[in-house]
Amino acid sequence: MSQSELGRRLGKTPQTISGWFKKRVPAEEVIPACEALDWGVTPHELRPDKYPNPTDGLPVEYQANAQAAAGVDS
């Protein structure tokens, strides 16, 4: 997905999204961004400082997949 498409889905300007890629996604935008990306990116990947565990912030149905990818036993 392009930055422009992500911006459209989130109601943000392309400049705002570009700034996120240059710096970091604001904490309050992490979950909406992950949802817009169909959970192809996890909150942990975007903000490990706010979501220190690989499954933090994930919906339950995605947690098992994230744990398996990280090599973590449930």
N, C-alpha and C positions, 0 to 999 in steps of 0.2 A: 504494500500500500504506500502511496506517495504521501509526502508531508502535506500536500494540498488536500488530499482526500481525508487524511486524519483530521486536519483542521476543520473541514466541512462537517465531519461526523461529530466533532466536539464543539462546534460553534466558535472556533478560534481562528485567528488570521494565520496565513502561512508564515508571517514574520514571528508570531508567537511560537508556533511549532518549531520553526528553525532555531529559535533561541533555546528551546528545550534541548535540542540535539547538541547545541554548542556548549551548554552549561548542564542543567539537569531539569527533570520534570518537577514542577512544584508538588509538594506532598499531597495537596488536595486534588491534584489532577491525575495521580497515579492510577487509581482504580478506574476512573472513567476512560483513561487512555488504554488500559489493559482490556477493558470491555470492548472498546471500539476496535481493538486489534484482535478480537475474538480469542483473547487469552493466549495468543501466540507469543506474547511477551509477558513475563510475570512481574508482579510488584517488586519482588526481590531483585530482578534484573535491572529495573529502572531506578530503584532507590534502596539499595541494601542497607543504608543507614537507618531507614524507617521500617524496612521489612527484612530483618536479618536472617530469617530462616527461609529456605526455598519455597515453602508452602504458605507463608504469611500472606494474608490478603486474598488468597485464592478461594473461589467457590469450592465447596466440598467435592463436587464432581470432577474437579481438576486436580485435587490434591494428590491422589494416588499416582497420577501420571507424572507430576512434578517430583514426587519422592523417588519414583523409579528412575527418572532421568538423572537425578542427583545421586543415585546410589544409596538412598536412605531407606532403612526398613521402617515400616509403619508400626 
